[in-house]
Amino acid sequence: MEQTKFLLDEQALPESWYNLVPDLPFVLEPPLNPATREPVGPEAFAPIFPQEIIRQEVTAESHVPIPDEVREI
């Protein structure tokens, strides 16, 4: 039977997540406004998402730190 659940002790919990976008061999197209079908920037998501989530989604960093508050939970 294949193992599908892994339990990590606290010392093994990751401190960052890997963002594969900077390593892709192509550039992703920007998201489109569903009404106008025009490209939108990060500011378009501000009414929906917290600023930190938007920053994580648009970053060019390969490793994005997981906030301590999230890791503690």
N, C-alpha and C positions, 0 to 999 in steps of 0.2 A: 504494500500500500504506500502511495506517495505522500510524504509529509507536506501539508499545506499551511500549517500554522507554526510560527516560530516565536518563542518567548525569549526576550532578551533581558538580562539583568541590567540594572541601572547604569553600570559602567560601560555597557556595550551599546547603549542607545545612541543613534547618530546625532551629531551636532550640526549637520548641514544636509541639505538635499542637493542632488546632482541635477543640474540644468543642462540637458543635452542640446538645447537650441544653439549655443555658440559653436558646437562641434559639428553641426549639420553641414553637409557639402553644398547647401543651397540656402537662400534667404527665404524665410516665411513671409507670406503676404500679410499685410496688416488686417486686423478685423474690420468687417464692414458694418456700417449702420444698416439695420434691417429695413428701415423705411426708405432711405435714399440710395442704398447700395454703394455709398461712398466710404472710403477708408476713414477710420476714426483713430484718435490717439488715446493715450492713457486717461486723459481728463474726462473722456466720455463715460468711463466706468466709475467715476467718483461718487455718483448718487447711489450706486449699488453695492460697491465693495469698499472695505477699509483701505486706506492708503498703503499700508504695508503689503497687503495682498497684491495690489496693483504694481507696486515696486518689484515684488518677486516675479510677477508675470512678465514684466518688460525688461528685466535686467539682462545684461550681457555677461554676467559672471557665471562661471562654470559651477561654482559651489555657493549656495545661498544658505547662510546661517539660519537654523531653526531657533526662533525666539525662546529664551529661557522659560517664559511663562507656558509655552506650548510643551516644551520638554518635561516640565514639572508635572503637568497633567497626565 
